[in-house]
Amino acid sequence: WRCGNCLGRPLLYASCCQTAHRHLPFYWVEQWLGGFFQPGWLSSLGIEIHLGHAGAICP
C-alpha cells in the first residue's frame, strides 16, 4: 500500500496503513498488485467511520 497524501508517498504494509489512516478517512491510498499500483479503498483495510454515538458502533 502507499498513500498519495502522505509526505513522500511511503510504502506501507496493510496493517501499518490501517493504523496510520484510521483517523484520516479522506486520504487516498493505492494497493500494489504485483506490477503496478491500483487505487484502493481504506474500507478494504477494515477502516470504518461511525457517525454519532461518540464514534462508537450503534448500540
C-alpha distance matrix in Angstrom:
0.0 3.8 6.9 10.0 12.4 11.9 14.2 13.1 9.6 8.3 5.6 5.1 6.2 6.3 9.7 9.1 6.9 9.8 12.4 11.6 11.6 14.3 16.9 15.0 15.1 15.6 12.5 10.5 6.8 5.5 4.5 5.9 9.3 11.3 12.6 10.9 8.2 9.3 9.6 8.3 10.3 10.2 13.1 11.4 10.1 13.8 14.2 17.7 20.1 23.6 26.3 29.6 30.9 29.4 25.8 26.8 26.8 30.1 33.0
3.8 0.0 3.8 6.6 9.1 8.5 10.7 9.6 5.9 5.5 4.5 5.8 8.6 9.3 12.0 10.3 7.7 11.0 13.0 11.1 11.0 14.4 16.2 13.8 14.4 14.1 10.6 8.8 5.6 5.4 6.7 8.0 11.7 13.5 13.9 11.5 8.5 10.0 9.7 9.3 11.3 11.1 14.6 13.7 12.4 15.9 15.5 18.7 20.5 24.2 26.4 29.7 31.2 29.5 26.0 27.5 28.0 31.2 34.2
6.9 3.8 0.0 3.8 5.5 5.6 8.5 8.7 5.2 6.4 7.4 8.3 11.2 11.3 13.4 11.3 8.2 11.0 12.6 10.0 9.1 12.8 13.8 10.9 11.7 11.0 7.2 6.1 4.4 6.3 9.1 11.2 14.7 16.9 17.0 14.2 10.7 11.4 9.9 9.6 10.8 10.3 14.1 14.2 13.0 16.0 14.6 17.5 18.6 22.3 24.1 27.5 29.2 27.3 24.0 25.9 26.6 29.7 32.9
10.0 6.6 3.8 0.0 3.8 5.9 8.1 8.4 5.5 8.4 10.1 11.8 14.9 14.9 17.1 15.1 11.9 14.4 16.0 13.1 11.8 15.4 15.7 12.3 12.8 10.9 7.4 5.9 5.9 7.5 11.0 13.0 16.2 18.4 17.7 14.5 11.1 11.7 9.9 10.8 12.2 12.5 16.1 16.5 16.0 18.8 17.2 19.6 20.2 23.9 25.3 28.6 30.7 28.8 25.7 28.0 28.8 31.6 35.0
12.4 9.1 5.5 3.8 0.0 3.8 6.5 8.5 6.8 9.5 12.0 13.1 16.3 16.2 17.7 15.2 12.2 14.3 15.2 11.8 10.5 14.0 13.5 10.0 11.3 9.4 6.0 6.7 8.0 10.6 14.0 16.3 19.6 21.9 21.4 18.2 14.8 15.1 12.8 13.2 13.6 13.0 16.7 17.8 16.9 19.2 16.9 19.0 19.0 22.5 23.5 26.7 28.8 26.6 23.7 26.3 27.5 30.3 33.7
11.9 8.5 5.6 5.9 3.8 0.0 3.8 6.2 5.3 7.0 10.1 11.1 14.5 15.1 16.1 13.1 10.8 13.4 13.5 9.9 9.8 13.5 13.3 10.5 12.7 11.7 8.3 9.3 9.4 11.8 14.6 16.4 20.1 21.9 21.7 18.9 15.8 16.7 15.0 14.9 15.3 14.1 17.8 18.7 17.0 19.4 17.3 19.8 20.0 23.4 24.8 27.7 29.4 26.9 24.1 26.5 28.0 31.0 34.2
14.2 10.7 8.5 8.1 6.5 3.8 0.0 3.8 5.5 7.4 11.1 12.8 16.5 17.8 18.7 15.4 13.7 16.6 16.4 12.7 13.3 16.9 16.5 13.9 16.4 15.2 11.8 12.7 12.7 14.5 17.1 18.3 22.0 23.3 22.7 20.2 17.5 19.0 17.7 18.0 18.9 17.8 21.6 22.2 20.5 22.9 21.0 23.5 23.6 27.0 28.2 31.0 32.6 29.9 27.3 29.8 31.5 34.6 37.7
13.1 9.6 8.7 8.4 8.5 6.2 3.8 0.0 3.8 5.5 9.1 11.8 15.6 17.4 18.8 15.6 14.2 17.6 17.7 14.3 15.2 19.0 19.2 16.6 18.7 17.6 13.9 13.8 13.0 13.8 15.9 16.4 20.0 20.8 20.0 17.8 15.6 17.8 17.2 17.9 19.5 18.8 22.6 22.6 20.9 23.9 22.4 25.3 25.9 29.4 30.9 33.9 35.4 32.9 30.1 32.3 33.7 36.9 40.0
9.6 5.9 5.2 5.5 6.8 5.3 5.5 3.8 0.0 3.8 6.7 9.3 13.0 14.4 16.3 13.6 11.5 14.9 15.8 12.7 13.1 16.9 17.6 14.8 16.3 15.3 11.5 10.7 9.3 9.9 12.2 12.9 16.6 17.8 17.2 14.7 12.1 14.1 13.5 14.1 15.9 15.5 19.2 19.1 17.6 20.7 19.5 22.5 23.4 27.0 28.7 31.9 33.5 31.3 28.2 30.3 31.3 34.5 37.7
8.3 5.5 6.4 8.4 9.5 7.0 7.4 5.5 3.8 0.0 3.8 6.3 10.0 12.2 13.7 10.8 9.6 13.3 13.8 11.2 12.5 16.1 17.4 15.3 17.1 16.8 13.1 12.5 10.3 10.7 11.9 12.3 16.0 16.9 16.9 15.1 12.8 15.1 14.9 14.8 16.4 15.5 19.1 18.5 16.5 19.7 18.9 22.2 23.5 27.0 29.1 32.1 33.4 31.1 28.0 29.7 30.7 34.1 37.0
5.6 4.5 7.4 10.1 12.0 10.1 11.1 9.1 6.7 3.8 0.0 3.8 7.1 9.6 11.8 9.6 8.6 12.4 13.5 11.8 13.1 16.4 18.4 16.6 17.8 18.0 14.4 13.1 10.1 9.5 9.5 9.3 12.9 13.6 14.2 12.8 10.9 13.3 13.8 13.4 15.3 14.7 18.0 16.7 14.7 18.2 18.1 21.6 23.6 27.1 29.5 32.7 33.8 31.7 28.4 29.7 30.4 33.8 36.6
5.1 5.8 8.3 11.8 13.1 11.1 12.8 11.8 9.3 6.3 3.8 0.0 3.8 6.3 8.0 5.9 5.6 9.2 10.3 9.3 11.0 13.8 16.3 15.2 16.3 17.3 14.1 13.3 10.1 10.1 9.5 10.0 13.5 14.5 16.0 14.8 12.6 14.3 14.4 12.9 14.1 12.8 15.8 14.5 12.0 15.2 15.3 19.0 21.2 24.5 27.3 30.3 31.1 29.1 25.7 26.7 27.3 30.9 33.5
6.2 8.6 11.2 14.9 16.3 14.5 16.5 15.6 13.0 10.0 7.1 3.8 0.0 3.8 5.5 5.2 6.1 8.6 10.0 10.5 12.1 14.0 17.2 16.7 17.4 19.0 16.2 15.3 11.9 11.6 9.9 10.3 13.0 14.0 16.3 15.7 13.8 15.1 15.5 13.4 14.3 12.8 15.1 13.2 10.5 13.6 14.5 18.3 21.0 24.1 27.2 30.2 30.6 29.0 25.5 25.9 26.2 29.8 32.1
6.3 9.3 11.3 14.9 16.2 15.1 17.8 17.4 14.4 12.2 9.6 6.3 3.8 0.0 3.8 5.5 5.1 6.1 8.7 9.9 10.5 11.9 15.3 15.0 15.0 17.0 14.7 13.8 10.7 10.7 9.0 10.5 12.8 14.6 17.1 16.2 13.8 14.2 14.0 11.2 11.4 9.8 11.5 9.6 6.7 9.8 11.1 14.9 17.9 20.9 24.1 27.2 27.7 26.4 22.7 23.0 22.9 26.4 28.8
9.7 12.0 13.4 17.1 17.7 16.1 18.7 18.8 16.3 13.7 11.8 8.0 5.5 3.8 0.0 3.8 5.5 5.1 6.3 8.6 10.0 10.5 14.1 14.7 15.3 17.8 15.9 15.9 13.2 14.0 12.7 14.3 16.6 18.2 20.8 20.0 17.5 17.9 17.3 14.3 13.7 11.2 12.6 11.3 7.7 9.6 10.7 14.3 17.2 19.8 23.2 25.8 25.9 24.4 20.9 20.9 21.2 24.9 27.0
9.1 10.3 11.3 15.1 15.2 13.1 15.4 15.6 13.6 10.8 9.6 5.9 5.2 5.5 3.8 0.0 3.8 5.4 5.1 6.0 8.5 9.9 13.0 13.2 14.7 16.8 14.5 14.8 12.4 13.6 13.0 14.5 17.4 18.9 21.0 19.9 17.3 18.1 17.4 14.8 14.5 11.9 14.2 13.5 10.0 12.1 12.1 15.7 17.9 20.7 23.7 26.4 26.6 24.6 21.3 21.9 22.8 26.5 28.8
6.9 7.7 8.2 11.9 12.2 10.8 13.7 14.2 11.5 9.6 8.6 5.6 6.1 5.1 5.5 3.8 0.0 3.8 5.5 5.2 6.0 8.3 11.2 10.6 11.6 13.4 10.9 11.1 8.7 10.4 10.4 12.6 15.7 17.8 19.5 17.8 14.8 15.1 14.0 11.4 11.1 8.6 11.4 11.1 8.0 10.6 10.0 13.7 15.7 19.0 21.8 24.7 25.5 23.6 20.2 21.2 21.8 25.4 28.0
9.8 11.0 11.0 14.4 14.3 13.4 16.6 17.6 14.9 13.3 12.4 9.2 8.6 6.1 5.1 5.4 3.8 0.0 3.8 5.6 5.4 5.8 9.4 9.8 10.2 13.0 11.5 12.1 10.4 12.5 12.4 15.0 17.6 20.0 22.1 20.4 17.2 16.9 15.3 12.1 10.6 7.3 9.2 9.5 6.0 7.4 6.7 10.4 12.7 15.7 18.8 21.6 22.1 20.5 17.0 17.6 18.1 21.7 24.3
12.4 13.0 12.6 16.0 15.2 13.5 16.4 17.7 15.8 13.8 13.5 10.3 10.0 8.7 6.3 5.1 5.5 3.8 0.0 3.8 5.6 5.5 8.5 9.9 11.5 14.4 13.0 14.4 13.1 15.5 15.6 18.0 20.8 22.9 24.9 23.3 20.2 20.2 18.6 15.7 14.1 10.7 12.5 13.2 9.6 10.2 9.0 12.1 13.7 16.3 19.2 21.6 21.7 19.5 16.4 17.1 18.4 22.1 24.4
11.6 11.1 10.0 13.1 11.8 9.9 12.7 14.3 12.7 11.2 11.8 9.3 10.5 9.9 8.6 6.0 5.2 5.6 3.8 0.0 3.8 5.9 7.7 8.0 10.4 12.5 10.6 12.3 11.4 14.1 15.1 17.4 20.7 22.7 24.2 22.2 19.0 19.3 17.5 15.1 14.0 10.8 13.5 14.5 11.3 12.6 10.7 13.6 14.6 17.5 19.9 22.4 23.0 20.6 17.5 19.0 20.6 24.1 26.8
11.6 11.0 9.1 11.8 10.5 9.8 13.3 15.2 13.1 12.5 13.1 11.0 12.1 10.5 10.0 8.5 6.0 5.4 5.6 3.8 0.0 3.8 5.4 4.8 6.7 9.0 7.5 9.6 9.4 12.7 14.1 17.1 20.1 22.7 24.0 21.6 18.1 17.7 15.3 12.9 11.1 7.9 10.7 12.3 9.8 10.8 8.2 10.8 11.5 14.8 17.0 19.8 20.9 18.7 15.5 17.3 18.6 21.9 24.9
14.3 14.4 12.8 15.4 14.0 13.5 16.9 19.0 16.9 16.1 16.4 13.8 14.0 11.9 10.5 9.9 8.3 5.8 5.5 5.9 3.8 0.0 3.8 5.7 6.8 10.2 10.1 12.3 12.4 15.5 16.5 19.6 22.4 25.1 26.7 24.5 21.0 20.2 17.6 14.7 12.2 8.5 10.0 12.2 9.6 9.2 6.2 8.1 8.8 11.6 14.1 16.8 17.5 15.4 12.1 13.6 14.9 18.4 21.2
16.9 16.2 13.8 15.7 13.5 13.3 16.5 19.2 17.6 17.4 18.4 16.3 17.2 15.3 14.1 13.0 11.2 9.4 8.5 7.7 5.4 3.8 0.0 3.8 6.0 8.9 9.6 12.7 13.7 17.3 19.0 22.2 25.1 27.9 29.1 26.6 22.9 22.1 19.1 16.7 14.1 10.7 12.3 15.1 13.0 12.5 8.9 9.6 8.7 11.2 12.8 15.2 16.3 13.8 10.9 13.4 15.3 18.4 21.4
15.0 13.8 10.9 12.3 10.0 10.5 13.9 16.6 14.8 15.3 16.6 15.2 16.7 15.0 14.7 13.2 10.6 9.8 9.9 8.0 4.8 5.7 3.8 0.0 3.8 5.6 5.9 9.2 10.9 14.6 16.8 20.1 23.1 26.0 26.8 24.0 20.2 19.4 16.3 14.3 12.1 9.3 11.8 14.4 12.9 13.2 9.8 10.8 10.0 13.1 14.4 17.2 19.0 16.7 13.8 16.4 18.0 20.8 24.1
15.1 14.4 11.7 12.8 11.3 12.7 16.4 18.7 16.3 17.1 17.8 16.3 17.4 15.0 15.3 14.7 11.6 10.2 11.5 10.4 6.7 6.8 6.0 3.8 0.0 3.8 5.7 8.2 10.2 13.7 15.9 19.5 22.0 25.2 26.1 23.2 19.4 17.9 14.5 12.3 9.5 7.2 9.0 12.1 11.5 11.5 8.0 8.5 7.7 11.2 12.5 15.9 18.0 16.5 13.3 15.7 16.5 19.1 22.6
15.6 14.1 11.0 10.9 9.4 11.7 15.2 17.6 15.3 16.8 18.0 17.3 19.0 17.0 17.8 16.8 13.4 13.0 14.4 12.5 9.0 10.2 8.9 5.6 3.8 0.0 3.8 6.4 9.5 13.1 15.9 19.5 22.0 25.2 25.6 22.3 18.5 16.9 13.3 12.1 10.0 8.9 11.1 14.0 13.9 14.5 11.4 11.8 10.8 14.2 14.8 18.2 20.7 19.2 16.3 19.0 19.8 22.0 25.7
12.5 10.6 7.2 7.4 6.0 8.3 11.8 13.9 11.5 13.1 14.4 14.1 16.2 14.7 15.9 14.5 10.9 11.5 13.0 10.6 7.5 10.1 9.6 5.9 5.7 3.8 0.0 3.8 6.6 10.3 13.3 16.6 19.5 22.5 22.7 19.5 15.7 14.7 11.5 10.6 9.5 8.4 11.6 13.6 13.1 14.6 12.0 13.5 13.3 16.9 18.0 21.3 23.6 21.8 18.7 21.2 22.1 24.7 28.2
10.5 8.8 6.1 5.9 6.7 9.3 12.7 13.8 10.7 12.5 13.1 13.3 15.3 13.8 15.9 14.8 11.1 12.1 14.4 12.3 9.6 12.3 12.7 9.2 8.2 6.4 3.8 0.0 3.8 7.0 10.3 13.6 16.3 19.3 19.4 16.0 12.3 11.0 7.7 7.4 7.3 7.7 11.1 12.2 12.3 14.6 12.7 14.6 15.1 18.9 20.2 23.8 26.1 24.6 21.4 23.5 23.8 26.4 29.9
6.8 5.6 4.4 5.9 8.0 9.4 12.7 13.0 9.3 10.3 10.1 10.1 11.9 10.7 13.2 12.4 8.7 10.4 13.1 11.4 9.4 12.4 13.7 10.9 10.2 9.5 6.6 3.8 0.0 3.8 6.8 10.1 13.0 15.9 16.2 13.2 9.4 8.7 6.3 5.4 6.6 7.1 10.6 10.6 10.4 13.4 12.3 15.0 16.4 20.2 22.1 25.7 27.6 26.2 22.7 24.4 24.5 27.4 30.7
5.5 5.4 6.3 7.5 10.6 11.8 14.5 13.8 9.9 10.7 9.5 10.1 11.6 10.7 14.0 13.6 10.4 12.5 15.5 14.1 12.7 15.5 17.3 14.6 13.7 13.1 10.3 7.0 3.8 0.0 3.8 6.7 9.4 12.4 12.5 9.5 5.7 5.3 4.4 4.7 7.7 9.3 12.2 11.1 11.4 14.8 14.7 17.5 19.4 23.1 25.2 28.8 30.7 29.5 25.9 27.3 27.1 30.0 33.2
4.5 6.7 9.1 11.0 14.0 14.6 17.1 15.9 12.2 11.9 9.5 9.5 9.9 9.0 12.7 13.0 10.4 12.4 15.6 15.1 14.1 16.5 19.0 16.8 15.9 15.9 13.3 10.3 6.8 3.8 0.0 3.8 6.3 9.4 10.5 8.3 5.3 5.3 6.2 5.5 8.6 10.1 12.4 10.1 10.4 14.1 14.9 18.0 20.5 24.1 26.6 30.2 31.7 30.7 27.0 27.9 27.4 30.3 33.4
5.9 8.0 11.2 13.0 16.3 16.4 18.3 16.4 12.9 12.3 9.3 10.0 10.3 10.5 14.3 14.5 12.6 15.0 18.0 17.4 17.1 19.6 22.2 20.1 19.5 19.5 16.6 13.6 10.1 6.7 3.8 0.0 3.8 5.9 7.1 5.8 4.4 6.4 9.0 9.1 12.4 13.8 16.0 13.4 13.4 17.2 18.3 21.6 24.2 27.7 30.4 33.9 35.3 34.2 30.5 31.3 30.8 33.8 36.7
9.3 11.7 14.7 16.2 19.6 20.1 22.0 20.0 16.6 16.0 12.9 13.5 13.0 12.8 16.6 17.4 15.7 17.6 20.8 20.7 20.1 22.4 25.1 23.1 22.0 22.0 19.5 16.3 13.0 9.4 6.3 3.8 0.0 3.8 5.7 5.6 6.0 7.0 10.2 10.5 13.8 15.8 17.3 14.2 14.9 18.5 20.1 23.2 26.0 29.4 32.1 35.7 37.1 36.4 32.6 33.1 32.3 35.1 37.9
11.3 13.5 16.9 18.4 21.9 21.9 23.3 20.8 17.8 16.9 13.6 14.5 14.0 14.6 18.2 18.9 17.8 20.0 22.9 22.7 22.7 25.1 27.9 26.0 25.2 25.2 22.5 19.3 15.9 12.4 9.4 5.9 3.8 0.0 3.8 6.1 8.2 10.2 13.6 14.1 17.4 19.1 20.7 17.6 17.9 21.5 23.2 26.5 29.3 32.8 35.6 39.1 40.4 39.5 35.7 36.2 35.4 38.3 41.0
12.6 13.9 17.0 17.7 21.4 21.7 22.7 20.0 17.2 16.9 14.2 16.0 16.3 17.1 20.8 21.0 19.5 22.1 24.9 24.2 24.0 26.7 29.1 26.8 26.1 25.6 22.7 19.4 16.2 12.5 10.5 7.1 5.7 3.8 0.0 3.8 7.2 9.7 13.4 14.9 18.5 20.5 22.5 19.7 20.2 23.9 25.2 28.3 30.9 34.5 37.0 40.6 42.2 41.2 37.5 38.2 37.6 40.5 43.3
10.9 11.5 14.2 14.5 18.2 18.9 20.2 17.8 14.7 15.1 12.8 14.8 15.7 16.2 20.0 19.9 17.8 20.4 23.3 22.2 21.6 24.5 26.6 24.0 23.2 22.3 19.5 16.0 13.2 9.5 8.3 5.8 5.6 6.1 3.8 0.0 3.8 6.5 10.1 12.1 15.9 18.1 20.3 17.9 18.6 22.3 23.2 26.1 28.4 32.1 34.4 38.0 39.8 38.8 35.1 36.1 35.6 38.4 41.5
8.2 8.5 10.7 11.1 14.8 15.8 17.5 15.6 12.1 12.8 10.9 12.6 13.8 13.8 17.5 17.3 14.8 17.2 20.2 19.0 18.1 21.0 22.9 20.2 19.4 18.5 15.7 12.3 9.4 5.7 5.3 4.4 6.0 8.2 7.2 3.8 0.0 3.8 6.7 8.7 12.4 14.6 17.0 15.0 15.7 19.3 19.8 22.7 24.8 28.5 30.7 34.4 36.2 35.1 31.5 32.7 32.3 35.1 38.2
9.3 10.0 11.4 11.7 15.1 16.7 19.0 17.8 14.1 15.1 13.3 14.3 15.1 14.2 17.9 18.1 15.1 16.9 20.2 19.3 17.7 20.2 22.1 19.4 17.9 16.9 14.7 11.0 8.7 5.3 5.3 6.4 7.0 10.2 9.7 6.5 3.8 0.0 3.8 6.2 9.9 12.8 14.7 12.9 14.3 17.7 18.2 20.7 22.7 26.4 28.5 32.2 34.2 33.4 29.8 30.9 30.2 32.7 36.0
9.6 9.7 9.9 9.9 12.8 15.0 17.7 17.2 13.5 14.9 13.8 14.4 15.5 14.0 17.3 17.4 14.0 15.3 18.6 17.5 15.3 17.6 19.1 16.3 14.5 13.3 11.5 7.7 6.3 4.4 6.2 9.0 10.2 13.6 13.4 10.1 6.7 3.8 0.0 3.8 7.1 10.1 12.2 11.2 12.9 15.8 15.7 17.9 19.6 23.2 25.1 28.8 31.0 30.2 26.7 28.0 27.5 29.9 33.2
8.3 9.3 9.6 10.8 13.2 14.9 18.0 17.9 14.1 14.8 13.4 12.9 13.4 11.2 14.3 14.8 11.4 12.1 15.7 15.1 12.9 14.7 16.7 14.3 12.3 12.1 10.6 7.4 5.4 4.7 5.5 9.1 10.5 14.1 14.9 12.1 8.7 6.2 3.8 0.0 3.8 6.7 8.7 7.5 9.1 12.1 12.2 14.5 16.6 20.2 22.4 26.1 28.0 27.4 23.7 24.8 24.1 26.6 29.9
10.3 11.3 10.8 12.2 13.6 15.3 18.9 19.5 15.9 16.4 15.3 14.1 14.3 11.4 13.7 14.5 11.1 10.6 14.1 14.0 11.1 12.2 14.1 12.1 9.5 10.0 9.5 7.3 6.6 7.7 8.6 12.4 13.8 17.4 18.5 15.9 12.4 9.9 7.1 3.8 0.0 3.8 5.2 5.4 7.3 9.3 9.0 10.9 12.9 16.5 18.7 22.4 24.3 23.8 20.1 21.2 20.4 22.9 26.2
10.2 11.1 10.3 12.5 13.0 14.1 17.8 18.8 15.5 15.5 14.7 12.8 12.8 9.8 11.2 11.9 8.6 7.3 10.7 10.8 7.9 8.5 10.7 9.3 7.2 8.9 8.4 7.7 7.1 9.3 10.1 13.8 15.8 19.1 20.5 18.1 14.6 12.8 10.1 6.7 3.8 0.0 3.8 5.3 5.3 6.9 5.7 8.2 10.4 14.0 16.6 20.1 21.7 20.9 17.1 18.2 17.9 20.7 23.9
13.1 14.6 14.1 16.1 16.7 17.8 21.6 22.6 19.2 19.1 18.0 15.8 15.1 11.5 12.6 14.2 11.4 9.2 12.5 13.5 10.7 10.0 12.3 11.8 9.0 11.1 11.6 11.1 10.6 12.2 12.4 16.0 17.3 20.7 22.5 20.3 17.0 14.7 12.2 8.7 5.2 3.8 0.0 3.8 5.2 5.0 4.8 6.3 9.1 12.3 15.1 18.6 20.1 19.9 16.1 16.6 15.6 18.1 21.3
11.4 13.7 14.2 16.5 17.8 18.7 22.2 22.6 19.1 18.5 16.7 14.5 13.2 9.6 11.3 13.5 11.1 9.5 13.2 14.5 12.3 12.2 15.1 14.4 12.1 14.0 13.6 12.2 10.6 11.1 10.1 13.4 14.2 17.6 19.7 17.9 15.0 12.9 11.2 7.5 5.4 5.3 3.8 0.0 3.8 5.4 7.2 9.5 12.7 15.8 18.8 22.2 23.4 23.2 19.4 19.5 18.2 20.9 23.8
10.1 12.4 13.0 16.0 16.9 17.0 20.5 20.9 17.6 16.5 14.7 12.0 10.5 6.7 7.7 10.0 8.0 6.0 9.6 11.3 9.8 9.6 13.0 12.9 11.5 13.9 13.1 12.3 10.4 11.4 10.4 13.4 14.9 17.9 20.2 18.6 15.7 14.3 12.9 9.1 7.3 5.3 5.2 3.8 0.0 3.8 5.7 9.1 12.4 15.4 18.7 21.9 22.7 22.0 18.2 18.3 17.6 20.8 23.4
13.8 15.9 16.0 18.8 19.2 19.4 22.9 23.9 20.7 19.7 18.2 15.2 13.6 9.8 9.6 12.1 10.6 7.4 10.2 12.6 10.8 9.2 12.5 13.2 11.5 14.5 14.6 14.6 13.4 14.8 14.1 17.2 18.5 21.5 23.9 22.3 19.3 17.7 15.8 12.1 9.3 6.9 5.0 5.4 3.8 0.0 3.8 6.3 10.0 12.5 16.0 19.0 19.5 19.2 15.4 15.0 14.0 17.1 19.7
14.2 15.5 14.6 17.2 16.9 17.3 21.0 22.4 19.5 18.9 18.1 15.3 14.5 11.1 10.7 12.1 10.0 6.7 9.0 10.7 8.2 6.2 8.9 9.8 8.0 11.4 12.0 12.7 12.3 14.7 14.9 18.3 20.1 23.2 25.2 23.2 19.8 18.2 15.7 12.2 9.0 5.7 4.8 7.2 5.7 3.8 0.0 3.8 6.9 9.9 13.2 16.3 17.2 16.4 12.6 13.0 12.7 15.9 18.8
17.7 18.7 17.5 19.6 19.0 19.8 23.5 25.3 22.5 22.2 21.6 19.0 18.3 14.9 14.3 15.7 13.7 10.4 12.1 13.6 10.8 8.1 9.6 10.8 8.5 11.8 13.5 14.6 15.0 17.5 18.0 21.6 23.2 26.5 28.3 26.1 22.7 20.7 17.9 14.5 10.9 8.2 6.3 9.5 9.1 6.3 3.8 0.0 3.8 6.4 9.7 12.9 14.0 13.8 10.0 10.4 9.7 12.5 15.7
20.1 20.5 18.6 20.2 19.0 20.0 23.6 25.9 23.4 23.5 23.6 21.2 21.0 17.9 17.2 17.9 15.7 12.7 13.7 14.6 11.5 8.8 8.7 10.0 7.7 10.8 13.3 15.1 16.4 19.4 20.5 24.2 26.0 29.3 30.9 28.4 24.8 22.7 19.6 16.6 12.9 10.4 9.1 12.7 12.4 10.0 6.9 3.8 0.0 3.8 6.4 9.8 11.5 11.1 7.5 9.0 9.0 11.4 15.0
23.6 24.2 22.3 23.9 22.5 23.4 27.0 29.4 27.0 27.0 27.1 24.5 24.1 20.9 19.8 20.7 19.0 15.7 16.3 17.5 14.8 11.6 11.2 13.1 11.2 14.2 16.9 18.9 20.2 23.1 24.1 27.7 29.4 32.8 34.5 32.1 28.5 26.4 23.2 20.2 16.5 14.0 12.3 15.8 15.4 12.5 9.9 6.4 3.8 0.0 3.8 6.5 7.9 8.2 5.0 6.0 6.0 7.9 11.5
26.3 26.4 24.1 25.3 23.5 24.8 28.2 30.9 28.7 29.1 29.5 27.3 27.2 24.1 23.2 23.7 21.8 18.8 19.2 19.9 17.0 14.1 12.8 14.4 12.5 14.8 18.0 20.2 22.1 25.2 26.6 30.4 32.1 35.6 37.0 34.4 30.7 28.5 25.1 22.4 18.7 16.6 15.1 18.8 18.7 16.0 13.2 9.7 6.4 3.8 0.0 3.8 6.8 7.4 5.7 7.7 8.2 8.7 12.2
29.6 29.7 27.5 28.6 26.7 27.7 31.0 33.9 31.9 32.1 32.7 30.3 30.2 27.2 25.8 26.4 24.7 21.6 21.6 22.4 19.8 16.8 15.2 17.2 15.9 18.2 21.3 23.8 25.7 28.8 30.2 33.9 35.7 39.1 40.6 38.0 34.4 32.2 28.8 26.1 22.4 20.1 18.6 22.2 21.9 19.0 16.3 12.9 9.8 6.5 3.8 0.0 3.8 5.4 5.8 7.3 8.4 7.8 10.7
30.9 31.2 29.2 30.7 28.8 29.4 32.6 35.4 33.5 33.4 33.8 31.1 30.6 27.7 25.9 26.6 25.5 22.1 21.7 23.0 20.9 17.5 16.3 19.0 18.0 20.7 23.6 26.1 27.6 30.7 31.7 35.3 37.1 40.4 42.2 39.8 36.2 34.2 31.0 28.0 24.3 21.7 20.1 23.4 22.7 19.5 17.2 14.0 11.5 7.9 6.8 3.8 0.0 3.8 5.5 5.4 7.0 6.5 8.3
29.4 29.5 27.3 28.8 26.6 26.9 29.9 32.9 31.3 31.1 31.7 29.1 29.0 26.4 24.4 24.6 23.6 20.5 19.5 20.6 18.7 15.4 13.8 16.7 16.5 19.2 21.8 24.6 26.2 29.5 30.7 34.2 36.4 39.5 41.2 38.8 35.1 33.4 30.2 27.4 23.8 20.9 19.9 23.2 22.0 19.2 16.4 13.8 11.1 8.2 7.4 5.4 3.8 0.0 3.8 5.6 8.7 9.6 11.5
25.8 26.0 24.0 25.7 23.7 24.1 27.3 30.1 28.2 28.0 28.4 25.7 25.5 22.7 20.9 21.3 20.2 17.0 16.4 17.5 15.5 12.1 10.9 13.8 13.3 16.3 18.7 21.4 22.7 25.9 27.0 30.5 32.6 35.7 37.5 35.1 31.5 29.8 26.7 23.7 20.1 17.1 16.1 19.4 18.2 15.4 12.6 10.0 7.5 5.0 5.7 5.8 5.5 3.8 0.0 3.8 6.8 8.8 11.5
26.8 27.5 25.9 28.0 26.3 26.5 29.8 32.3 30.3 29.7 29.7 26.7 25.9 23.0 20.9 21.9 21.2 17.6 17.1 19.0 17.3 13.6 13.4 16.4 15.7 19.0 21.2 23.5 24.4 27.3 27.9 31.3 33.1 36.2 38.2 36.1 32.7 30.9 28.0 24.8 21.2 18.2 16.6 19.5 18.3 15.0 13.0 10.4 9.0 6.0 7.7 7.3 5.4 5.6 3.8 0.0 3.8 6.4 8.4
26.8 28.0 26.6 28.8 27.5 28.0 31.5 33.7 31.3 30.7 30.4 27.3 26.2 22.9 21.2 22.8 21.8 18.1 18.4 20.6 18.6 14.9 15.3 18.0 16.5 19.8 22.1 23.8 24.5 27.1 27.4 30.8 32.3 35.4 37.6 35.6 32.3 30.2 27.5 24.1 20.4 17.9 15.6 18.2 17.6 14.0 12.7 9.7 9.0 6.0 8.2 8.4 7.0 8.7 6.8 3.8 0.0 3.8 6.3
30.1 31.2 29.7 31.6 30.3 31.0 34.6 36.9 34.5 34.1 33.8 30.9 29.8 26.4 24.9 26.5 25.4 21.7 22.1 24.1 21.9 18.4 18.4 20.8 19.1 22.0 24.7 26.4 27.4 30.0 30.3 33.8 35.1 38.3 40.5 38.4 35.1 32.7 29.9 26.6 22.9 20.7 18.1 20.9 20.8 17.1 15.9 12.5 11.4 7.9 8.7 7.8 6.5 9.6 8.8 6.4 3.8 0.0 3.8
33.0 34.2 32.9 35.0 33.7 34.2 37.7 40.0 37.7 37.0 36.6 33.5 32.1 28.8 27.0 28.8 28.0 24.3 24.4 26.8 24.9 21.2 21.4 24.1 22.6 25.7 28.2 29.9 30.7 33.2 33.4 36.7 37.9 41.0 43.3 41.5 38.2 36.0 33.2 29.9 26.2 23.9 21.3 23.8 23.4 19.7 18.8 15.7 15.0 11.5 12.2 10.7 8.3 11.5 11.5 8.4 6.3 3.8 0.0
